[in-house]
């Protein structure tokens, strides 16, 4: 009885190992695209709902969630949430003036992890400076 359970576990382990090997092979086929999707790169790999908000804020310039909501035809609360997500990603900045929060596109966006690895260690001081500005 114990031997049959061990055999079943061995068979499952072999199955998991083969599936893992297949997944690794598929990931190795397209490393750049996989890397950008994994880190949420801003170069066209945003979800559609965030991309629409980003385009609206780019068109308006310096504006509030209400202004963006009028352009996108979505609720102000939804746009506020999306703008805060974009702010956490480092694509836009937010400034509170009284009770209103004003957003604008970051003129000097952070490099993606892939770009910073390509540039090597000489770029570390620039990366630290960009992190401090936001």
Number of C-alpha atoms within 10 A of each C-alpha: 5 6 8 9 10 11 11 11 12 12 12 12 12 12 12 12 12 12 12 12 12 12 11 11 11 12 14 11 10 10 10 12 12 14 15 18 14 11 13 16 20 20 9 11 15 15 10 10 11 17 16 17 22 22 15 18 24 17 14 16 14 15 18 22 24 19 17 27 19 13 16 17 10 13 13 17 12 13 24 19 13 19 26 17 14 22 18 13 16 19 20 22 20 20 12 10 8 6 6 12 15 18 25 21 21 15 9 12 15 22 16 16 14 13 12 16 12 10 11 9 10 9 12 13 10 13 14 11 11 15 12 8 8 16
